[in-house]
Amino acid sequence: MLNGKNIVLGVTSSIAAYKSAFLVRLLVKAGANVKVVMTPTSVEFITPLTLSVLSKNPVYSEFSSGKTGEWNNHVELGLWADLMLIAPASANTLAKMASGICDNLLLGTYLSARCPVYFAPAMDLDMYKHGSTTENIMKLKSRGNHLLSPAFGELASGLIGEGRMAEPEEIIEALQKSLQQQAPLNGKKALVTAGPTFEAIDPVRFIGNHSSGKMGFALADELARNGADVTLICGPNALQTKHRMIKRMDVMSAAEMHKACLLDFASSDITVMAAAVADYRPVHVADHKIKKEGGAGLSNIELEQTMDILADLGKRKTKGQILVGFALETDSELIHAKEKLVKKNLDFVVLNSLKDDGAGFGTDSNKITIIDKHNKTENFELKEKTEVARDVVTKIKSLLASTDTGVAI
């Protein structure tokens, strides 16, 4: 859930500031873009250079750069962030946040932020239990800020009790869970197919196609990034899944893909069939390598049609399920895509053409047209497949929103 997120990490004056280095490293490892904002006195606990190296970004602690006089724009920082995390959050900073005091860059960024704000207190036991701190935390929570509760344990003073900043791993896990709950597709189950299928001729040879699986993998990742619990069924490919919410199932043939789809389709809210399934398979599969001498075994291969998985799922689709198909065409593209949309009972079809440069099999980009069951057509420019996946998932979310509100589109 943190992959691709813009995160402002606020660091305040606390001995727990050393944990910020581990926190930055874990955020970056999770795929987040991190910018660190420090209070002026926090630099006595950890150097800006350390956090800059780990975050791969400049670290900010003053409203302007001392050498160049360049303004560090707290408003831009606040608007840039998808999420703001203040860890450690000292008693002093919590009090200022609750009171609206803005006497340093971190507080200015906090007051400018429109994104969710999380704070992880770090202070001694009596400071944390003090009535003013308790009131400040309650006030911050009442305004929608998210508390990452401190842990119980040995404190810097030697006392034992609450006040230890949560461990970086615990903070990452808490952020992941919180973002998951806020995600637009949270609670939805999605089924995605990707890649080719290989139909065996003998133990060595097969009938297949050039699909790389990149489009299907991008769709699975985007659905998971939006909170869906994704099952990815993929034919032979060399790709790796990235998101922890993706359950991968590897198959070889069209028959295996069909069987795997039936296991999850009935319970799926969203199904996106991006795989390039072979249309034909050999009637007889040799149990040994067919020799080319004489050629009879290879020149006369009897074929039969494979199961039309998409059509079968279209027949099984129930009210509330969204079914999306892909159409790769070389001629009469719109006509064939609209026919597929109707015949296979799809909610929308994603059309791409081998005539478009940069689109089709094996590329990192694609150019698509989306046609829905109300005959609404949307044309998109050539984009990276990750961006194409966002367009497709945006369409899915709009259909879900329409269904949830009872509004027809």
Long-range contacts (C-beta under 8 A, 24 or more apart in sequence): 1-175, 1-176, 1-179, 1-180, 1-183, 1-225, 1-227, 2-27, 2-30, 2-31, 2-32, 2-172, 2-175, 2-176, 2-179, 3-30, 3-31, 3-32, 3-225, 3-242, 3-243, 4-31, 4-32, 4-33, 4-225, 5-31, 5-32, 5-33, 5-82, 5-83, 5-179, 6-32, 6-33, 6-35, 6-80, 6-81, 6-82, 6-83, 7-32, 7-33, 7-34, 7-35, 7-81, 7-82, 7-83, 7-84, 7-85, 8-34, 8-35, 8-36, 8-37, 8-77, 8-78, 8-80, 8-81, 8-83, 8-84, 8-85, 8-109, 8-113, 9-34, 9-35, 9-36, 9-37, 9-51, 9-55, 9-85, 9-86, 9-87, 10-36, 10-37, 10-38, 10-39, 10-84, 10-85, 10-86, 10-87, 10-89, 10-93, 10-106, 10-109, 10-110, 11-36, 11-37, 11-38, 11-39, 11-42, 11-46, 11-51, 11-86, 11-87, 11-88, 11-106, 12-38, 12-39, 12-42, 12-86, 12-88, 12-89, 12-90, 12-92, 12-93, 12-106, 13-39, 13-41, 13-42, 13-44, 13-45, 13-90, 13-92, 13-93, 14-42, 14-45, 14-88, 14-89, 14-90, 14-122, 14-123, 14-165, 15-45, 15-122, 15-156, 16-87, 16-88, 16-122, 16-164, 16-165, 17-42, 17-45, 17-46, 17-88, 18-45, 18-46, 19-87, 19-88, 19-165, 19-167, 19-168, 20-46, 20-51, 20-87, 20-88, 21-46, 21-50, 21-51, 21-54, 22-168, 23-85, 23-87, 23-168, 23-171, 23-172, 24-51, 24-54, 24-55, 25-54, 26-168, 26-169, 26-172, 27-172, 28-54, 28-55, 28-56, 30-172, 33-57, 35-59, 35-60, 35-77, 35-80, 35-81, 36-60, 37-61, 37-77, 37-105, 37-106, 37-109, 38-106, 39-93, 39-104, 39-106, 40-104, 60-105, 61-104, 61-105, 62-105, 63-105, 63-108, 72-105, 74-105, 74-108, 74-109, 74-112, 75-108, 75-112, 77-109, 77-112, 78-109, 78-110, 78-111, 78-112, 78-113, 78-114, 78-115, 79-112, 79-113, 79-114, 81-109, 81-113, 81-115, 82-115, 83-115, 83-116, 83-117, 83-118, 83-175, 83-179, 84-109, 84-110, 84-113, 84-115, 84-116, 84-117, 84-118, 85-117, 85-118, 85-119, 85-120, 85-171, 85-175, 86-110, 86-117, 86-118, 86-119, 86-120, 87-118, 87-119, 87-120, 87-122, 87-148, 87-165, 87-166, 87-171, 88-120, 88-121, 88-122, 88-165, 89-119, 89-120, 89-121, 89-122, 90-121, 90-122, 90-123, 91-121, 91-123, 91-127, 91-128, 91-130, 91-133, 94-119, 94-121, 94-133, 94-136, 94-137, 94-140, 95-132, 95-133, 95-136, 97-136, 97-140, 97-145, 98-135, 98-136, 98-139, 98-140, 116-144, 116-146, 116-178, 116-182, 117-144, 117-145, 117-146, 118-145, 118-146, 118-147, 118-148, 118-171, 118-174, 118-175, 118-178, 119-145, 119-146, 119-147, 119-148, 120-148, 120-150, 120-165, 120-166, 120-171, 121-147, 121-148, 121-149, 121-150, 121-163, 121-165, 122-150, 122-163, 122-164, 122-165, 123-150, 123-163, 124-155, 124-156, 124-157, 124-159, 124-163, 125-155, 125-157, 125-159, 125-160, 125-161, 125-162, 125-163, 126-159, 127-163, 128-161, 128-162, 128-163, 129-161, 129-162, 146-178, 148-174, 180-227, 180-245, 182-227, 183-225, 183-226, 183-227, 184-226, 184-227, 184-397, 185-223, 185-226, 185-227, 185-228, 185-270, 185-397, 185-400, 186-227, 186-228, 187-227, 188-227, 188-228, 188-229, 188-269, 188-270, 188-400, 189-228, 189-229, 189-230, 189-231, 189-264, 189-267, 189-268, 189-269, 189-270, 190-220, 190-223, 190-224, 190-228, 190-229, 190-230, 190-231, 190-268, 190-269, 190-270, 190-271, 190-272, 191-230, 191-231, 191-233, 191-261, 191-264, 191-265, 191-268, 191-270, 191-271, 191-272, 192-216, 192-219, 192-220, 192-223, 192-230, 192-231, 192-232, 192-233, 192-271, 192-272, 192-273, 192-274, 193-232, 193-233, 193-234, 193-257, 193-261, 193-272, 193-273, 193-274, 193-275, 193-277, 193-309, 194-219, 194-220, 194-232, 194-233, 194-234, 194-235, 194-237, 194-239, 194-274, 194-275, 195-234, 195-235, 195-236, 195-237, 195-239, 195-275, 195-276, 196-235, 196-236, 196-237, 196-275, 196-276, 196-277, 196-278, 197-235, 197-251, 197-252, 197-253, 197-254, 197-256, 197-257, 197-275, 197-276, 197-277, 197-278, 197-306, 198-235, 198-236, 198-252, 198-253, 198-278, 199-253, 199-254, 199-278, 199-280, 199-281, 199-282, 199-306, 200-252, 200-253, 200-281, 200-282, 200-285, 201-282, 201-285, 201-286, 201-290, 201-298, 201-301, 202-285, 202-286, 202-287, 202-288, 202-289, 202-290, 203-286, 203-287, 203-288, 203-289, 204-289, 205-289, 205-290, 205-298, 207-278, 207-280, 207-281, 207-282, 207-303, 208-236, 208-278, 209-276, 209-278, 209-361, 210-361, 210-362, 211-235, 211-237, 211-275, 211-276, 211-361, 211-362, 212-237, 212-239, 212-361, 212-362, 213-237, 213-239, 213-275, 214-239, 214-362, 214-363, 214-364, 214-385, 215-274, 215-326, 215-366, 215-385, 215-388, 215-389, 216-272, 216-274, 216-275, 217-241, 218-385, 218-386, 218-388, 218-389, 219-272, 219-274, 219-389, 219-392, 219-393, 220-246, 221-246, 221-386, 221-389, 222-386, 222-389, 222-390, 222-392, 222-393, 223-270, 223-272, 223-393, 223-396, 226-393, 226-397, 228-269, 228-270, 231-264, 231-268, 233-257, 233-260, 233-261, 233-264, 233-275, 234-275, 235-275, 235-276, 235-277, 253-278, 253-281, 253-306, 254-278, 254-281, 254-306, 254-307, 254-309, 255-281, 255-306, 255-307, 257-309, 258-307, 258-309, 258-312, 261-309, 261-313, 265-313, 265-316, 266-316, 266-318, 268-321, 269-320, 269-321, 269-322, 269-400, 270-321, 270-322, 270-324, 270-396, 270-400, 271-313, 271-321, 271-322, 271-323, 271-324, 272-324, 272-392, 272-396, 273-309, 273-310, 273-313, 273-323, 273-324, 273-325, 273-326, 274-326, 274-350, 276-328, 276-361, 277-306, 277-309, 277-310, 278-306, 279-305, 279-306, 280-304, 280-305, 280-306, 281-306, 308-344, 310-344, 310-346, 311-343, 311-344, 314-343, 314-344, 314-345, 314-346, 315-345, 317-345, 320-403, 322-347, 322-396, 322-399, 322-400, 323-347, 324-348, 324-349, 324-350, 324-392, 324-396, 325-349, 325-350, 326-350, 326-351, 326-352, 327-351, 327-352, 328-352, 328-353, 328-354, 328-360, 329-353, 329-354, 330-354, 330-355, 333-369, 334-369, 334-371, 334-377, 337-369, 337-371, 338-371, 338-375, 341-371, 341-372, 341-373, 342-373, 346-373, 347-372, 347-373, 347-399, 348-372, 348-373, 348-395, 348-399, 350-392, 356-382, 357-382, 358-382, 368-392, 370-395, 372-399, 372-409, 374-408, 374-409, 376-409
